[in-house]
Amino acid sequence: MASDVGGRAVGVRGRRRFPVGPVLLLAVAAGLMWVASRMTWVTVTSSDGLTEPRTDELAGGTWFGALTPLALVLLAAIAAVFAARGWLRRLLGVLVTLVAAVTAVPPFALLTDSGDPGQRGATLAELPGRAEVTGVQTAVFPAVLALAAALAAFAAGVLLARMPRESAELSGRYDVPAVRRAAAGAELDKARSGEDAELTERVLWDAIDAGADPTADPAPRDPAAPPTGADGDRPRGGGAE
């Protein structure tokens, strides 16, 4: 029994407290958004009838001006993940999903030919009033990168909003330490005596905080020793000693 309890305790010690998966997804999303913001999304060709035809290449940061700031927001969210606990981390997950939704709109519209890219391109390229757009060429790869970034950020937000119970409760770890440590000791005693016990990660951590070693065997009890009560004294009976 001690080896079983010890294995669980070692597993708890080795497990990361911070959600590594969401952090990696946020880093990937921010990196993809930054790369996409530096690439050309739309190429506009125009002519005003007086000069040579003009070609303007509009990068992602120009076509979707919030792309780079949103990438910085995701980087800031990584720091917030390590600082936040409990419901604050869940709220952060909701905010990250909203950022992902905003990020997905422009590349999705570009890939589905929604709106008028020619008119928008003329506005962003600051063409003179007499100029006429003669051609619009859209790049698929940067838009796909931005969509992939949005999907990664959305997945990170969902994972943060649906944190495991033990991660969500880390903020309340010191709410009632005396009660939790006593309960943890009772659960360890049950497990060592062969009874059914709930040896969750929280219970093992509380036992370790209380100074108990979950890997240790219980101290042997003298069969000749009389039973003791909850206060450590011999039970009082009606007979004389």
C-alpha angles and dihedrals in degrees: 000000000000091000091051092050090044092053091053092048092051089049090053092049092050096048118099117242095206123073100251094178096060091043092054091047091051091050091049092047093050091048094049091048092051092050092047091050090059095050127086112259103173133020115201122196117196141169132199096190092243105067137030117294112277128223122199123188112205116203124211092257088058098040091047106023095189094057097093095041090050089053088054089049090056090050089052089049089060090061090044091055091061092045100044126076136186117346092000090064090048090051088050088055091055091050091050091053089053090052089051091052092051091048093052097055103074098044091044091051090048094050093048094045092240117168124359111305091181094060093042090048092051090051094048092045089051094229117186118258094253093053119105124206108237100176143010123196121186125201116225101195099062091048090050090051090053091049090050089051090051091050092049091049091047091052090049091050092050092050091050092047090051100045119167114266094247092053093047092053098051090097090062095049094115099038098107106359097168094054094044094048092050091050091048091053090051092051091050090051090052092050093049092050091052097254124133109272135172102236097180123166090258092054092050092048091049090049091051091048089052090056096254120136110222089196095058123099117240115263111263113256123222107243090210093055113103117242117266130218129236091275094052094251126118113266113263114238137179095249125087120248 
